[in-house]
Amino acid sequence: MHGPHDVGGRDGLGPVIEVFKDPEQPAFRYPFEGRMHALTAMAIANGAFNLDEQRHGIELMPWAHYTDSNYYEHWLYSVEKLLNDKGIITHEEIDERVRTQAPGRIEAHPEKPTPSTAAADRMIKILWEGTPHDVPTDVPPRFAEGDAIVVRNINVTTHNRLPGYLNGVRGTVARHHGAHHDPATSAHAQRDVPHHLYTVRFAKLDLWGPEAAAEEGAYDLYADLFEDYLDTAPTTTPGETA
């Protein structure tokens, strides 16, 4: 879906803040961010919701709230919404806990507890190694490396992983990654359904037009896209007849 998070290729948002270009930036700028990352990972690992549900929850944020909050505040919004919607912890219970708990301080870089617990060791393994998203399938892929494709014009309110600026753009399949779980089915039905995944190459001219293409610095853009986002490119150009 297209929402406040889908800003690729849009004008008027201003330059990237200089501090975020610094490669030495810490992983977490504020102490609560590390806790938010861990809380989200633990909720996913223990089956409260899945990663695609969490991403879709962020997409549902009101635009003004999204643009006026930082990255891990987006996570907080989604996690609280999911826990409330699933009947695990209500908004009212969270508000009451905030109202009644004593003021505290989050340690920025806490030491790893000694001895560690089995649950902690499991979470560390998940955080450092990740989890696989590939899914076996006997269905062959529609496209092969080198195939010319065009991205479908998709505008839906359900979850997908298609950047809006790629709608209708022609490209070339650069690599097939096999089948991975479909993000929409995962987000909305909590099921793993195989969906072929490709890396697609797009030329700057096709993306941004001749004015941008004429600027110094030629490049191609690569995007990982699922099969249902793609169609075979027509062999004719606009204005021609087959």
N, C-alpha and C positions, 0 to 999 in steps of 0.2 A: 504494500500500500504506500501511497505517497503522503507524507506528513512532515512535521517540523524537522525530523531527523534526515530527510532526503533532500540535501541542499547542494549536491554536486552540480556544478555548472550554473548555479544561480548567482545573480548580481545583487549588490546592495547590502551584503552582510559584513563588509569591511575586511581588512587584512587579518591574517592569522596573528594572534598576539605573540610578540617576540619571545616571551619566556617559554612558550610551548615549542619553539624551534630548537631549544637547547637540549642536545642529546644527553646531558647530564641531569636532566630533571628527575627527581625521585619518582618511584612508582606510584606513591601516594602523596599528594600535596598536603592533605589534612589527616589527622589520626583516624577520624571516623571512616575514611575511605577504605582502609585495610580491613576494618571490621565489617563494612558493608560487603566487600568482596568475599570474605570468608563466610558470612551469614548466607549470602546467595548461593555459594558453592555447596554449603552444607544442606540447604533446603533442596537443591536439585539432587544431590547425592542420596538424600533420604526420601526422595519420591514426592515431595510436596508439589512440585511442578517441574517442567523441563525447560531447557534452554530456549527453545523457540517460543514457549509461552511467555517466558521472561522478556524476550525481545519484543514480542507483540504488545505486552503490557506497556513498554516504553513508548511504542508507537501511538498508544491511545492517550498519551499526555496532552492536555490542552497546549496549543502553540505558545501562548504567553508564558506558561509555567515551564515548558521545555526550554525555551530560549533564555529564560532568566535563572536557570539552575545549572549546576555543574554535572559532570558525567555520572558520578556516583549518587547524586540526588536523583537522577533518572532511574538508577537501579532501585533506590529506596522506594520511589513511587510505585514501580512495577511490583516489587516484592510485597509491599503492604497491600496493594490492590488484589494480588493473587491470593494471599493468605486470607483476606477478608472474603473474597468471592467463593473460595473453597470451604469456608466455614472453619478454618483452622484458628485464626485469631481475628477478631473484629476490629474495625477502626476505633470503636468506642473503647475497647479494652486497651488498645495501644495508647489512646489519648489519656486514659486514666492512669496507666503506668507512667507516662511522662509527667503527669500532674503530681503524682504522689511519690515518686522516687526521689531520693536525696540527690542534691547536686554532686556530680562526680567529674572525674578527669580521665580521658582516654590516653593511655600511654602510647606515644608515637611509635616506638620500636620495642615492643615487649620481647623478653627473652623466651625462647622455647622452653616449656615446662620440662623438668626432669624429676622422675622418669616420665616419658611420653605415654599416652594411652593408645589403645588399638584404634579408637575412633580418630584421634589426631594423626596417627601414622597413615591411616586410610585417606584422610583429607589431604595431607601433604602429597601423597602419591597422585591423587586426582589433580591437584593444582599444578604440579610440576609436569606430569605426563599427559594430562588431558584424557579425553575419552574418544574412541573411534566413532565416526558417523557413517562409515561405509556399510552398505547393505548388499548381500548377494542377490542376484537376479538372473533368470534365464532369458529375459527379454533383451534382444540385441539393441545396441544404440542406433538411433536414426542417422547420426552424423559421424563423419570420420575427419581426421586431421586434413586440413586444406579445403574443406567444404565451405562454400559461400553461404552465409545465412543472413537473415534479417531478424532483428528483435521484434517480437510482437508488441503491439501497442496495448499494454496492460494497465488498467486503472481500476483497482479493486480495493475494497475495505478490509479484506482478509490479509494475512501475513504472507509476504514473499520476500525474496532476496534480490530483487531486480531494481537497480538504481533507475530513477525516473528519466534521467538524461539519456539513457540508452534506448528508450522506446522508439521504434521505427528505424533504428540505425543499422546499416549493413556492416558485416564483419566477416572474419574468417576463423574457422575453428583451428586453434593452435594445438590443443591437447584434449584428450578424453580421459577423465579420471575414474571411470567406472561409475557404479550406482551408489548414491548416498541417500540418507533418509530425506524424504520430502518435507521441507520446512512448514508448509501450510498444513499438511495432515498432522504433523507433529504438534504444531501450535494449537490446532482447533479440535483434533480428535485424539491426541496423545497416542498415536500409532506410528510405527516405523514402516514406511512404504518406499520401495526403491524408486529412485529418480536419477537418471543419468546426468552427470555433471561434466561441463566442458570449460576449458579456458578459451575465451574468444578474443581475437585481436581486432582492434578498431583503429583506423587511421584518423589522424587529427583533422584532416579535411572533412571526412564524413561526420565527425562528431561536432565540430564547431564552425564549419563553413570556410569559405575561401579567405575571409579577412584574418581569421585566427591562423589558418594554415600558412598564410604569407609571413607571419611573424617568425623571428629567428628561433631556431631550435625545433627541428622536426622530431616527432616522436610517435610511437604507437601506444595506445592504452590497452591493457589486458584486464579482462573481467571474468570471474568464475560465474557461469550461468547454468541454470538447470534446463533440461531439454524442453520442457513445456513452455519456456520463455522464447523459443526459437522456431523460425520457419525457414525452409529453403529459400534462398534469395531468388527473385525472379531474374530471368535472363535478359529482360528488356529494361531499359532505363525509362524514367518518367517522360511521357510525351510520345514514346514509341509504341507500336503495336506489334504483337507477336506474329 
